């Protein structure tokens, strides 16, 4: 049974398009996203991304990594739709 579940997980990962892959929720990747955000043109997308990154930083300071990662993933999606 474990083999079937493992095989299903690997096949699902193999079929995921490369554009759908997100960066992991780490401090290094958050720094990269902040750097990318500074290069974006001013507009509503940049403001929304800055808001999500700010909320992620606030959650990190409170010790809520789950909430921080949620906000970070939202910010990545906003940055990808520029």
PDB file of N, CA, C and O in Angstrom:
ATOM      1  N   UNK A   1       0.821  -1.190   0.000  1.00  0.00           N
ATOM      2  CA  UNK A   1       0.000   0.000   0.000  1.00  0.00           C
ATOM      3  C   UNK A   1       0.866   1.255   0.000  1.00  0.00           C
ATOM      4  O   UNK A   1       0.568   2.221  -0.701  1.00  0.00           O
ATOM      5  N   UNK A   2       1.962   1.236   0.805  1.00  0.00           N
ATOM      6  CA  UNK A   2       2.857   2.391   0.868  1.00  0.00           C
ATOM      7  C   UNK A   2       3.490   2.663  -0.493  1.00  0.00           C
ATOM      8  O   UNK A   2       3.696   3.816  -0.872  1.00  0.00           O
ATOM      9  N   UNK A   3       3.793   1.606  -1.213  1.00  0.00           N
ATOM     10  CA  UNK A   3       4.415   1.767  -2.529  1.00  0.00           C
ATOM     11  C   UNK A   3       3.462   2.449  -3.492  1.00  0.00           C
ATOM     12  O   UNK A   3       3.879   3.301  -4.276  1.00  0.00           O
ATOM     13  N   UNK A   4       2.187   2.086  -3.442  1.00  0.00           N
ATOM     14  CA  UNK A   4       1.206   2.712  -4.326  1.00  0.00           C
ATOM     15  C   UNK A   4       1.041   4.200  -4.019  1.00  0.00           C
ATOM     16  O   UNK A   4       0.943   5.019  -4.933  1.00  0.00           O
ATOM     17  N   UNK A   5       1.011   4.540  -2.751  1.00  0.00           N
ATOM     18  CA  UNK A   5       0.864   5.945  -2.364  1.00  0.00           C
ATOM     19  C   UNK A   5       2.092   6.745  -2.800  1.00  0.00           C
ATOM     20  O   UNK A   5       1.970   7.855  -3.318  1.00  0.00           O
ATOM     21  N   UNK A   6       3.272   6.170  -2.584  1.00  0.00           N
ATOM     22  CA  UNK A   6       4.504   6.844  -2.982  1.00  0.00           C
ATOM     23  C   UNK A   6       4.552   7.029  -4.492  1.00  0.00           C
ATOM     24  O   UNK A   6       4.936   8.095  -4.973  1.00  0.00           O
ATOM     25  N   UNK A   7       4.169   6.011  -5.237  1.00  0.00           N
ATOM     26  CA  UNK A   7       4.163   6.098  -6.690  1.00  0.00           C
ATOM     27  C   UNK A   7       3.171   7.159  -7.166  1.00  0.00           C
ATOM     28  O   UNK A   7       3.456   7.888  -8.116  1.00  0.00           O
ATOM     29  N   UNK A   8       2.021   7.252  -6.521  1.00  0.00           N
ATOM     30  CA  UNK A   8       1.029   8.256  -6.897  1.00  0.00           C
ATOM     31  C   UNK A   8       1.551   9.660  -6.624  1.00  0.00           C
ATOM     32  O   UNK A   8       1.312  10.576  -7.411  1.00  0.00           O
ATOM     33  N   UNK A   9       2.261   9.836  -5.516  1.00  0.00           N
ATOM     34  CA  UNK A   9       2.807  11.157  -5.194  1.00  0.00           C
ATOM     35  C   UNK A   9       3.870  11.566  -6.204  1.00  0.00           C
ATOM     36  O   UNK A   9       3.889  12.712  -6.653  1.00  0.00           O
ATOM     37  N   UNK A  10       4.753  10.644  -6.564  1.00  0.00           N
ATOM     38  CA  UNK A  10       5.791  10.976  -7.535  1.00  0.00           C
ATOM     39  C   UNK A  10       5.216  11.253  -8.916  1.00  0.00           C
ATOM     40  O   UNK A  10       5.713  12.128  -9.625  1.00  0.00           O
ATOM     41  N   UNK A  11       4.191  10.533  -9.304  1.00  0.00           N
ATOM     42  CA  UNK A  11       3.596  10.782 -10.611  1.00  0.00           C
ATOM     43  C   UNK A  11       2.874  12.123 -10.635  1.00  0.00           C
ATOM     44  O   UNK A  11       2.873  12.807 -11.658  1.00  0.00           O
ATOM     45  N   UNK A  12       2.265  12.503  -9.526  1.00  0.00           N
ATOM     46  CA  UNK A  12       1.603  13.808  -9.458  1.00  0.00           C
ATOM     47  C   UNK A  12       2.636  14.927  -9.542  1.00  0.00           C
ATOM     48  O   UNK A  12       2.396  15.943 -10.193  1.00  0.00           O
ATOM     49  N   UNK A  13       3.780  14.750  -8.890  1.00  0.00           N
ATOM     50  CA  UNK A  13       4.834  15.762  -8.968  1.00  0.00           C
ATOM     51  C   UNK A  13       5.432  15.843 -10.362  1.00  0.00           C
ATOM     52  O   UNK A  13       5.798  16.925 -10.818  1.00  0.00           O
ATOM     53  N   UNK A  14       5.532  14.723 -11.032  1.00  0.00           N
ATOM     54  CA  UNK A  14       6.105  14.707 -12.368  1.00  0.00           C
ATOM     55  C   UNK A  14       5.197  15.398 -13.374  1.00  0.00           C
ATOM     56  O   UNK A  14       5.679  15.966 -14.353  1.00  0.00           O
ATOM     57  N   UNK A  15       3.890  15.356 -13.144  1.00  0.00           N
ATOM     58  CA  UNK A  15       2.946  15.959 -14.078  1.00  0.00           C
ATOM     59  C   UNK A  15       2.686  17.439 -13.796  1.00  0.00           C
ATOM     60  O   UNK A  15       1.982  18.099 -14.561  1.00  0.00           O
ATOM     61  N   UNK A  16       3.246  17.964 -12.710  1.00  0.00           N
ATOM     62  CA  UNK A  16       3.057  19.369 -12.371  1.00  0.00           C
ATOM     63  C   UNK A  16       3.884  20.223 -13.318  1.00  0.00           C
ATOM     64  O   UNK A  16       5.089  20.007 -13.446  1.00  0.00           O
ATOM     65  N   UNK A  17       3.260  21.191 -13.984  1.00  0.00           N
ATOM     66  CA  UNK A  17       4.037  22.033 -14.899  1.00  0.00           C
ATOM     67  C   UNK A  17       5.059  22.872 -14.144  1.00  0.00           C
ATOM     68  O   UNK A  17       4.850  23.221 -12.982  1.00  0.00           O
ATOM     69  N   UNK A  18       6.155  23.191 -14.802  1.00  0.00           N
ATOM     70  CA  UNK A  18       7.232  23.935 -14.155  1.00  0.00           C
ATOM     71  C   UNK A  18       6.766  25.324 -13.728  1.00  0.00           C
ATOM     72  O   UNK A  18       7.259  25.848 -12.729  1.00  0.00           O
ATOM     73  N   UNK A  19       5.839  25.928 -14.448  1.00  0.00           N
ATOM     74  CA  UNK A  19       5.386  27.271 -14.105  1.00  0.00           C
ATOM     75  C   UNK A  19       4.564  27.288 -12.817  1.00  0.00           C
ATOM     76  O   UNK A  19       4.416  28.338 -12.192  1.00  0.00           O
ATOM     77  N   UNK A  20       4.033  26.137 -12.418  1.00  0.00           N
ATOM     78  CA  UNK A  20       3.196  26.082 -11.226  1.00  0.00           C
ATOM     79  C   UNK A  20       4.019  25.884  -9.954  1.00  0.00           C
ATOM     80  O   UNK A  20       3.483  25.969  -8.849  1.00  0.00           O
ATOM     81  N   UNK A  21       5.312  25.622 -10.103  1.00  0.00           N
ATOM     82  CA  UNK A  21       6.139  25.388  -8.920  1.00  0.00           C
ATOM     83  C   UNK A  21       6.441  26.718  -8.249  1.00  0.00           C
ATOM     84  O   UNK A  21       6.799  27.699  -8.902  1.00  0.00           O
ATOM     85  N   UNK A  22       6.290  26.729  -6.929  1.00  0.00           N
ATOM     86  CA  UNK A  22       6.531  27.920  -6.137  1.00  0.00           C
ATOM     87  C   UNK A  22       7.810  27.713  -5.332  1.00  0.00           C
ATOM     88  O   UNK A  22       8.227  26.581  -5.087  1.00  0.00           O
ATOM     89  N   UNK A  23       8.421  28.813  -4.929  1.00  0.00           N
ATOM     90  CA  UNK A  23       9.599  28.725  -4.080  1.00  0.00           C
ATOM     91  C   UNK A  23       9.165  28.347  -2.666  1.00  0.00           C
ATOM     92  O   UNK A  23       8.087  28.733  -2.214  1.00  0.00           O
ATOM     93  N   UNK A  24      10.002  27.599  -1.985  1.00  0.00           N
ATOM     94  CA  UNK A  24       9.706  27.183  -0.620  1.00  0.00           C
ATOM     95  C   UNK A  24       9.675  28.390   0.307  1.00  0.00           C
ATOM     96  O   UNK A  24      10.247  29.438   0.007  1.00  0.00           O
ATOM     97  N   UNK A  25       9.014  28.229   1.408  1.00  0.00           N
ATOM     98  CA  UNK A  25       8.851  29.306   2.390  1.00  0.00           C
ATOM     99  C   UNK A  25      10.068  29.347   3.308  1.00  0.00           C
ATOM    100  O   UNK A  25      10.032  28.818   4.419  1.00  0.00           O
ATOM    101  N   UNK A  26      11.147  29.978   2.842  1.00  0.00           N
ATOM    102  CA  UNK A  26      12.360  30.128   3.647  1.00  0.00           C
ATOM    103  C   UNK A  26      12.756  31.586   3.681  1.00  0.00           C
ATOM    104  O   UNK A  26      12.292  32.379   2.861  1.00  0.00           O
ATOM    105  N   UNK A  27      13.602  31.943   4.613  1.00  0.00           N
ATOM    106  CA  UNK A  27      14.062  33.315   4.717  1.00  0.00           C
ATOM    107  C   UNK A  27      14.819  33.769   3.486  1.00  0.00           C
ATOM    108  O   UNK A  27      14.692  34.917   3.059  1.00  0.00           O
ATOM    109  N   UNK A  28      15.613  32.865   2.910  1.00  0.00           N
ATOM    110  CA  UNK A  28      16.382  33.196   1.712  1.00  0.00           C
ATOM    111  C   UNK A  28      15.455  33.490   0.531  1.00  0.00           C
ATOM    112  O   UNK A  28      15.670  34.448  -0.211  1.00  0.00           O
ATOM    113  N   UNK A  29      14.437  32.671   0.367  1.00  0.00           N
ATOM    114  CA  UNK A  29      13.500  32.883  -0.738  1.00  0.00           C
ATOM    115  C   UNK A  29      12.656  34.131  -0.524  1.00  0.00           C
ATOM    116  O   UNK A  29      12.306  34.816  -1.485  1.00  0.00           O
ATOM    117  N   UNK A  30      12.326  34.431   0.728  1.00  0.00           N
ATOM    118  CA  UNK A  30      11.584  35.663   1.006  1.00  0.00           C
ATOM    119  C   UNK A  30      12.428  36.881   0.652  1.00  0.00           C
ATOM    120  O   UNK A  30      11.910  37.871   0.136  1.00  0.00           O
ATOM    121  N   UNK A  31      13.725  36.808   0.927  1.00  0.00           N
ATOM    122  CA  UNK A  31      14.620  37.909   0.570  1.00  0.00           C
ATOM    123  C   UNK A  31      14.690  38.078  -0.939  1.00  0.00           C
ATOM    124  O   UNK A  31      14.726  39.203  -1.437  1.00  0.00           O
ATOM    125  N   UNK A  32      14.711  36.966  -1.674  1.00  0.00           N
ATOM    126  CA  UNK A  32      14.715  37.034  -3.136  1.00  0.00           C
ATOM    127  C   UNK A  32      13.435  37.681  -3.648  1.00  0.00           C
ATOM    128  O   UNK A  32      13.473  38.482  -4.582  1.00  0.00           O
ATOM    129  N   UNK A  33      12.310  37.339  -3.045  1.00  0.00           N
ATOM    130  CA  UNK A  33      11.032  37.919  -3.459  1.00  0.00           C
ATOM    131  C   UNK A  33      10.990  39.413  -3.171  1.00  0.00           C
ATOM    132  O   UNK A  33      10.459  40.186  -3.968  1.00  0.00           O
ATOM    133  N   UNK A  34      11.553  39.825  -2.024  1.00  0.00           N
ATOM    134  CA  UNK A  34      11.612  41.251  -1.717  1.00  0.00           C
ATOM    135  C   UNK A  34      12.477  41.982  -2.734  1.00  0.00           C
ATOM    136  O   UNK A  34      12.146  43.095  -3.143  1.00  0.00           O
ATOM    137  N   UNK A  35      13.571  41.374  -3.141  1.00  0.00           N
ATOM    138  CA  UNK A  35      14.428  41.970  -4.169  1.00  0.00           C
ATOM    139  C   UNK A  35      13.723  42.072  -5.502  1.00  0.00           C
ATOM    140  O   UNK A  35      13.859  43.073  -6.205  1.00  0.00           O
ATOM    141  N   UNK A  36      12.967  41.039  -5.859  1.00  0.00           N
ATOM    142  CA  UNK A  36      12.214  41.054  -7.108  1.00  0.00           C
ATOM    143  C   UNK A  36      11.138  42.125  -7.068  1.00  0.00           C
ATOM    144  O   UNK A  36      10.863  42.784  -8.071  1.00  0.00           O
ATOM    145  N   UNK A  37      10.526  42.293  -5.887  1.00  0.00           N
ATOM    146  CA  UNK A  37       9.444  43.256  -5.739  1.00  0.00           C
ATOM    147  C   UNK A  37       9.955  44.679  -5.946  1.00  0.00           C
ATOM    148  O   UNK A  37       9.231  45.522  -6.475  1.00  0.00           O
ATOM    149  N   UNK A  38      11.185  44.956  -5.537  1.00  0.00           N
ATOM    150  CA  UNK A  38      11.710  46.307  -5.695  1.00  0.00           C
ATOM    151  C   UNK A  38      11.939  46.642  -7.163  1.00  0.00           C
ATOM    152  O   UNK A  38      11.951  47.816  -7.531  1.00  0.00           O
ATOM    153  N   UNK A  39      12.119  45.637  -8.000  1.00  0.00           N
ATOM    154  CA  UNK A  39      12.312  45.867  -9.430  1.00  0.00           C
ATOM    155  C   UNK A  39      11.018  45.974 -10.222  1.00  0.00           C
ATOM    156  O   UNK A  39      11.044  46.290 -11.412  1.00  0.00           O
ATOM    157  N   UNK A  40       9.892  45.717  -9.578  1.00  0.00           N
ATOM    158  CA  UNK A  40       8.601  45.788 -10.263  1.00  0.00           C
ATOM    159  C   UNK A  40       8.192  47.250 -10.455  1.00  0.00           C
ATOM    160  O   UNK A  40       8.533  48.099  -9.631  1.00  0.00           O
ATOM    161  N   UNK A  41       7.472  47.548 -11.521  1.00  0.00           N
ATOM    162  CA  UNK A  41       6.960  48.910 -11.675  1.00  0.00           C
ATOM    163  C   UNK A  41       5.879  49.190 -10.639  1.00  0.00           C
ATOM    164  O   UNK A  41       5.143  48.294 -10.227  1.00  0.00           O
ATOM    165  N   UNK A  42       5.800  50.456 -10.227  1.00  0.00           N
ATOM    166  CA  UNK A  42       4.786  50.831  -9.250  1.00  0.00           C
ATOM    167  C   UNK A  42       3.397  50.585  -9.811  1.00  0.00           C
ATOM    168  O   UNK A  42       3.148  50.817 -10.994  1.00  0.00           O
ATOM    169  N   UNK A  43       2.511  50.124  -8.978  1.00  0.00           N
ATOM    170  CA  UNK A  43       1.143  49.853  -9.391  1.00  0.00           C
ATOM    171  C   UNK A  43       0.426  49.044  -8.343  1.00  0.00           C
ATOM    172  O   UNK A  43       0.978  48.751  -7.282  1.00  0.00           O
ATOM    173  N   UNK A  44      -0.806  48.682  -8.643  1.00  0.00           N
ATOM    174  CA  UNK A  44      -1.594  47.938  -7.652  1.00  0.00           C
ATOM    175  C   UNK A  44      -1.019  46.556  -7.345  1.00  0.00           C
ATOM    176  O   UNK A  44      -1.140  46.081  -6.215  1.00  0.00           O
ATOM    177  N   UNK A  45      -0.401  45.907  -8.321  1.00  0.00           N
ATOM    178  CA  UNK A  45       0.178  44.579  -8.090  1.00  0.00           C
ATOM    179  C   UNK A  45       1.329  44.637  -7.110  1.00  0.00           C
ATOM    180  O   UNK A  45       1.457  43.781  -6.235  1.00  0.00           O
ATOM    181  N   UNK A  46       2.168  45.654  -7.261  1.00  0.00           N
ATOM    182  CA  UNK A  46       3.311  45.811  -6.363  1.00  0.00           C
ATOM    183  C   UNK A  46       2.839  46.153  -4.954  1.00  0.00           C
ATOM    184  O   UNK A  46       3.397  45.661  -3.972  1.00  0.00           O
ATOM    185  N   UNK A  47       1.822  46.987  -4.856  1.00  0.00           N
ATOM    186  CA  UNK A  47       1.304  47.365  -3.543  1.00  0.00           C
ATOM    187  C   UNK A  47       0.678  46.165  -2.831  1.00  0.00           C
ATOM    188  O   UNK A  47       0.864  45.987  -1.627  1.00  0.00           O
ATOM    189  N   UNK A  48      -0.063  45.344  -3.576  1.00  0.00           N
ATOM    190  CA  UNK A  48      -0.683  44.161  -2.982  1.00  0.00           C
ATOM    191  C   UNK A  48       0.378  43.152  -2.545  1.00  0.00           C
ATOM    192  O   UNK A  48       0.254  42.519  -1.497  1.00  0.00           O
ATOM    193  N   UNK A  49       1.418  43.013  -3.361  1.00  0.00           N
ATOM    194  CA  UNK A  49       2.501  42.091  -3.011  1.00  0.00           C
ATOM    195  C   UNK A  49       3.232  42.588  -1.768  1.00  0.00           C
ATOM    196  O   UNK A  49       3.584  41.787  -0.903  1.00  0.00           O
ATOM    197  N   UNK A  50       3.465  43.895  -1.664  1.00  0.00           N
ATOM    198  CA  UNK A  50       4.130  44.463  -0.487  1.00  0.00           C
ATOM    199  C   UNK A  50       3.280  44.251   0.763  1.00  0.00           C
ATOM    200  O   UNK A  50       3.806  43.985   1.844  1.00  0.00           O
ATOM    201  N   UNK A  51       1.968  44.371   0.606  1.00  0.00           N
ATOM    202  CA  UNK A  51       1.068  44.158   1.742  1.00  0.00           C
ATOM    203  C   UNK A  51       1.148  42.710   2.226  1.00  0.00           C
ATOM    204  O   UNK A  51       1.220  42.464   3.430  1.00  0.00           O
ATOM    205  N   UNK A  52       1.136  41.755   1.302  1.00  0.00           N
ATOM    206  CA  UNK A  52       1.217  40.337   1.674  1.00  0.00           C
ATOM    207  C   UNK A  52       2.568  40.018   2.316  1.00  0.00           C
ATOM    208  O   UNK A  52       2.628  39.263   3.286  1.00  0.00           O
ATOM    209  N   UNK A  53       3.646  40.586   1.784  1.00  0.00           N
ATOM    210  CA  UNK A  53       4.963  40.340   2.370  1.00  0.00           C
ATOM    211  C   UNK A  53       5.047  40.949   3.779  1.00  0.00           C
ATOM    212  O   UNK A  53       5.666  40.370   4.671  1.00  0.00           O
ATOM    213  N   UNK A  54       4.433  42.097   3.968  1.00  0.00           N
ATOM    214  CA  UNK A  54       4.390  42.705   5.291  1.00  0.00           C
ATOM    215  C   UNK A  54       3.621  41.849   6.283  1.00  0.00           C
ATOM    216  O   UNK A  54       4.026  41.699   7.436  1.00  0.00           O
ATOM    217  N   UNK A  55       2.504  41.286   5.823  1.00  0.00           N
ATOM    218  CA  UNK A  55       1.719  40.417   6.701  1.00  0.00           C
ATOM    219  C   UNK A  55       2.487  39.129   7.003  1.00  0.00           C
ATOM    220  O   UNK A  55       2.375  38.581   8.099  1.00  0.00           O
ATOM    221  N   UNK A  56       3.268  38.645   6.027  1.00  0.00           N
ATOM    222  CA  UNK A  56       4.096  37.463   6.269  1.00  0.00           C
ATOM    223  C   UNK A  56       5.151  37.776   7.326  1.00  0.00           C
ATOM    224  O   UNK A  56       5.388  36.970   8.226  1.00  0.00           O
ATOM    225  N   UNK A  57       5.788  38.948   7.220  1.00  0.00           N
ATOM    226  CA  UNK A  57       6.794  39.335   8.215  1.00  0.00           C
ATOM    227  C   UNK A  57       6.176  39.475   9.600  1.00  0.00           C
ATOM    228  O   UNK A  57       6.795  39.105  10.597  1.00  0.00           O
ATOM    229  N   UNK A  58       4.964  40.005   9.666  1.00  0.00           N
ATOM    230  CA  UNK A  58       4.289  40.153  10.949  1.00  0.00           C
ATOM    231  C   UNK A  58       4.006  38.787  11.567  1.00  0.00           C
ATOM    232  O   UNK A  58       4.197  38.592  12.767  1.00  0.00           O
ATOM    233  N   UNK A  59       3.551  37.839  10.741  1.00  0.00           N
ATOM    234  CA  UNK A  59       3.282  36.491  11.250  1.00  0.00           C
ATOM    235  C   UNK A  59       4.564  35.797  11.718  1.00  0.00           C
ATOM    236  O   UNK A  59       4.554  35.063  12.706  1.00  0.00           O
ATOM    237  N   UNK A  60       5.661  36.035  11.004  1.00  0.00           N
ATOM    238  CA  UNK A  60       6.940  35.444  11.431  1.00  0.00           C
ATOM    239  C   UNK A  60       7.328  35.977  12.801  1.00  0.00           C
ATOM    240  O   UNK A  60       7.778  35.221  13.662  1.00  0.00           O
ATOM    241  N   UNK A  61       7.151  37.285  13.003  1.00  0.00           N
ATOM    242  CA  UNK A  61       7.532  37.865  14.295  1.00  0.00           C
ATOM    243  C   UNK A  61       6.663  37.345  15.431  1.00  0.00           C
ATOM    244  O   UNK A  61       7.086  37.336  16.587  1.00  0.00           O
ATOM    245  N   UNK A  62       5.455  36.915  15.107  1.00  0.00           N
ATOM    246  CA  UNK A  62       4.566  36.343  16.118  1.00  0.00           C
ATOM    247  C   UNK A  62       4.803  34.850  16.308  1.00  0.00           C
ATOM    248  O   UNK A  62       4.267  34.252  17.241  1.00  0.00           O
ATOM    249  N   UNK A  63       5.600  34.242  15.434  1.00  0.00           N
ATOM    250  CA  UNK A  63       5.868  32.814  15.531  1.00  0.00           C
ATOM    251  C   UNK A  63       4.868  31.960  14.769  1.00  0.00           C
ATOM    252  O   UNK A  63       4.840  30.744  14.957  1.00  0.00           O
ATOM    253  N   UNK A  64       4.051  32.558  13.920  1.00  0.00           N
ATOM    254  CA  UNK A  64       3.033  31.843  13.160  1.00  0.00           C
ATOM    255  C   UNK A  64       3.568  31.545  11.754  1.00  0.00           C
ATOM    256  O   UNK A  64       3.260  32.264  10.803  1.00  0.00           O
ATOM    257  N   UNK A  65       4.364  30.489  11.632  1.00  0.00           N
ATOM    258  CA  UNK A  65       4.966  30.169  10.336  1.00  0.00           C
ATOM    259  C   UNK A  65       3.936  29.715   9.312  1.00  0.00           C
ATOM    260  O   UNK A  65       4.107  29.954   8.116  1.00  0.00           O
ATOM    261  N   UNK A  66       2.885  29.071   9.758  1.00  0.00           N
ATOM    262  CA  UNK A  66       1.857  28.625   8.818  1.00  0.00           C
ATOM    263  C   UNK A  66       1.197  29.833   8.141  1.00  0.00           C
ATOM    264  O   UNK A  66       1.017  29.841   6.924  1.00  0.00           O
ATOM    265  N   UNK A  67       0.844  30.836   8.920  1.00  0.00           N
ATOM    266  CA  UNK A  67       0.250  32.048   8.362  1.00  0.00           C
ATOM    267  C   UNK A  67       1.229  32.809   7.501  1.00  0.00           C
ATOM    268  O   UNK A  67       0.854  33.369   6.471  1.00  0.00           O
ATOM    269  N   UNK A  68       2.508  32.834   7.923  1.00  0.00           N
ATOM    270  CA  UNK A  68       3.533  33.529   7.147  1.00  0.00           C
ATOM    271  C   UNK A  68       3.707  32.879   5.776  1.00  0.00           C
ATOM    272  O   UNK A  68       3.812  33.574   4.766  1.00  0.00           O
ATOM    273  N   UNK A  69       3.739  31.570   5.741  1.00  0.00           N
ATOM    274  CA  UNK A  69       3.886  30.868   4.466  1.00  0.00           C
ATOM    275  C   UNK A  69       2.670  31.089   3.575  1.00  0.00           C
ATOM    276  O   UNK A  69       2.806  31.193   2.356  1.00  0.00           O
ATOM    277  N   UNK A  70       1.493  31.162   4.167  1.00  0.00           N
ATOM    278  CA  UNK A  70       0.284  31.419   3.387  1.00  0.00           C
ATOM    279  C   UNK A  70       0.386  32.789   2.709  1.00  0.00           C
ATOM    280  O   UNK A  70       0.095  32.918   1.519  1.00  0.00           O
ATOM    281  N   UNK A  71       0.797  33.807   3.464  1.00  0.00           N
ATOM    282  CA  UNK A  71       0.925  35.147   2.890  1.00  0.00           C
ATOM    283  C   UNK A  71       2.044  35.198   1.856  1.00  0.00           C
ATOM    284  O   UNK A  71       1.928  35.888   0.843  1.00  0.00           O
ATOM    285  N   UNK A  72       3.121  34.471   2.110  1.00  0.00           N
ATOM    286  CA  UNK A  72       4.235  34.443   1.166  1.00  0.00           C
ATOM    287  C   UNK A  72       3.811  33.806  -0.157  1.00  0.00           C
ATOM    288  O   UNK A  72       4.203  34.285  -1.222  1.00  0.00           O
ATOM    289  N   UNK A  73       3.027  32.748  -0.107  1.00  0.00           N
ATOM    290  CA  UNK A  73       2.558  32.111  -1.336  1.00  0.00           C
ATOM    291  C   UNK A  73       1.632  33.043  -2.118  1.00  0.00           C
ATOM    292  O   UNK A  73       1.684  33.085  -3.347  1.00  0.00           O
ATOM    293  N   UNK A  74       0.792  33.785  -1.409  1.00  0.00           N
ATOM    294  CA  UNK A  74      -0.072  34.764  -2.078  1.00  0.00           C
ATOM    295  C   UNK A  74       0.764  35.844  -2.755  1.00  0.00           C
ATOM    296  O   UNK A  74       0.451  36.270  -3.867  1.00  0.00           O
ATOM    297  N   UNK A  75       1.819  36.281  -2.091  1.00  0.00           N
ATOM    298  CA  UNK A  75       2.685  37.315  -2.666  1.00  0.00           C
ATOM    299  C   UNK A  75       3.387  36.783  -3.912  1.00  0.00           C
ATOM    300  O   UNK A  75       3.553  37.517  -4.886  1.00  0.00           O
ATOM    301  N   UNK A  76       3.800  35.517  -3.892  1.00  0.00           N
ATOM    302  CA  UNK A  76       4.430  34.931  -5.070  1.00  0.00           C
ATOM    303  C   UNK A  76       3.478  34.893  -6.252  1.00  0.00           C
ATOM    304  O   UNK A  76       3.870  35.176  -7.384  1.00  0.00           O
ATOM    305  N   UNK A  77       2.228  34.544  -5.987  1.00  0.00           N
ATOM    306  CA  UNK A  77       1.239  34.492  -7.064  1.00  0.00           C
ATOM    307  C   UNK A  77       1.023  35.874  -7.656  1.00  0.00           C
ATOM    308  O   UNK A  77       0.886  36.020  -8.870  1.00  0.00           O
ATOM    309  N   UNK A  78       0.992  36.894  -6.795  1.00  0.00           N
ATOM    310  CA  UNK A  78       0.820  38.262  -7.280  1.00  0.00           C
ATOM    311  C   UNK A  78       2.025  38.699  -8.116  1.00  0.00           C
ATOM    312  O   UNK A  78       1.864  39.395  -9.118  1.00  0.00           O
ATOM    313  N   UNK A  79       3.213  38.297  -7.714  1.00  0.00           N
ATOM    314  CA  UNK A  79       4.412  38.653  -8.457  1.00  0.00           C
ATOM    315  C   UNK A  79       4.487  37.943  -9.789  1.00  0.00           C
ATOM    316  O   UNK A  79       5.068  38.469 -10.738  1.00  0.00           O
ATOM    317  N   UNK A  80       3.912  36.763  -9.876  1.00  0.00           N
ATOM    318  CA  UNK A  80       3.945  35.994 -11.124  1.00  0.00           C
ATOM    319  C   UNK A  80       2.938  36.510 -12.146  1.00  0.00           C
ATOM    320  O   UNK A  80       3.072  36.230 -13.337  1.00  0.00           O
ATOM    321  N   UNK A  81       1.933  37.258 -11.699  1.00  0.00           N
ATOM    322  CA  UNK A  81       0.897  37.729 -12.611  1.00  0.00           C
ATOM    323  C   UNK A  81       1.117  39.165 -13.051  1.00  0.00           C
ATOM    324  O   UNK A  81       0.167  39.844 -13.440  1.00  0.00           O
ATOM    325  N   UNK A  82       2.365  39.644 -12.995  1.00  0.00           N
ATOM    326  CA  UNK A  82       2.633  41.021 -13.401  1.00  0.00           C
ATOM    327  C   UNK A  82       2.484  41.148 -14.842  1.00  0.00           C
ATOM    328  O   UNK A  82       2.668  42.236 -15.388  1.00  0.00           O
TER     329      UNK A  82
END
